[in-house]
Amino acid sequence: MDWLYSLIFLFFPYSITSIDESPLGGNTFSDTAWYASQPDGVVYIGKVAYKYKGEMPENTIISIKEGTIEINSHFVPLDYIYINGSYSKEMGKNPCNPNLIGVEIPNSVKRIGRQAFDACVSLTDVYIPDSVTEIGDMAFDNYYNDDIDIDIVIHGKSGSAAEEYAKEKNIKFAAE
């Protein structure tokens, strides 16, 4: 699919509410001229929070805009490697940016994609509204490196998808 990498202009209608992981989902558009032209921060495709782009300042809290339906799979890039107790920036499947300490998810979000916040070591508390009915596999796990502990608490309503996900993944849950 080399043709994708030369895409300069793409029109995505605002009505898009989901992006499949394959063949055109996940990280597919990340290597296009279109993506390169997007400003740093949260990049949206329609009603999907597609990806966080650019450097993340210390103590970053990402605010997903109201009206967003989905937080895409692999939303936070995995580009830090953990070596001898510290993080260094290298491309690869490693912990997400250690500067991410929070994410604000509005009530419009219905789905959090697979590995959206995988290996986010500094993300300690996430409040998931009960509008979220689907949380993808490993959305808040640590899939890539067993040497790194993820100590996260998921907050949500009892009986919600957030509680179900936390129980399934053996993650701490706090009922709100």
Secondary structure, DSSP 8 states (H G I E B T S, - for coil): -GGGGG-------TT-----SSSSSTTGGGGSHHHHTS-SEEEEETTEEEEEES---TTEEEE--TT--EE-TT-S-B-EEEETTEEEE-SSS--B-TTEEEEE--TT--EE-TTTTTT-TT--EEE--TT--EE-TTSSS--S-TTS----EEEE-TTSHHHHHHHHHT-EEEE-
